[in-house]
Amino acid sequence: TGSPIQRSASGLGKEDALNFRSKDVVPAPEEPVPVLLVNFAAEDQAALCEILAHPNWELHGRASGRPAVLFLREHRVPVVMFECDRNGAGWKELWNAAQQHPLPPSLIVCSHLADDWLWAEVLCMGADVLVKPFENEEVSARGISGLAVLEATI
């Protein structure tokens, strides 16, 4: 299904969206923006839920590339984040499938082991790298907030 990840950590409801302010989370877009999280361990997914805590970030989780590809076929998702430590090759398959979309999403590959080879390969394909453990500043620096807002309006 397309329902967002349940966020027990933040506990924010829709009525809180207009008044939500925190320096500990990535600023939210004015309109809901879906973000697909693929192949993440539970603790990493929880960390991203905390950083992207505002309810306008609609986080959707998928266990692997195949369910993610199916989700992308049915939903417009401007940002896809893929954890490559658990299945390093899967992000390339997801990237190729995403490029078939009329408005392909931006891909952010996440890894503890972001060496020069990974950076070069990911950047050459037009994606981006986010090093774990996740920090608010790095998630913002990778452009997720501006990128998602920009692409959601296209």
Summary of the structure (lengths in Angstrom):
residues: 154
radius of gyration: 14.5
end to end distance: 24.2
largest distance: 45.0
contacts: 470
relative contact order: 0.18
helix: 38%
strand: 18%
